Amino acid sequence: MKIFFYKSILVFFLFLLAFHYSYNFVAKSIERKINSNFSKANIQILKTKIKNEMNNAINKDKFISNEDAELINKFIDKLIDDLNKNSQ
């Protein structure tokens, strides 16, 4: 009976140890990914990319298609109508 008890305790601690290391490995890898994606250097790169795209859109004669413009216009009109109905 003692041997079974000791083996059970050993298996339990080994299971806890394995779980602890695997959980910490996953947590640290996720933390590293988050830190690398939201580092100051990456944020600056994203800002410059957005600014470049905005400049490209400004330099184009027409940066939105007629179909998209109509869709956006209908959506804005619908929002205005809903807001007017809710305010009355």
URCOR-V707019 format. One record per helix or strand of 3 or more residues. SS is the DSSP state (H for helix, E for strand). FROM is the first residue (numbers start at 1). TO is the last residue. Records with the same first field share a line. If there is no record, write none. Layout:
SS=FROM-TO + FROM-TO
This chain:
H=2-37 + 40-59 + 66-87
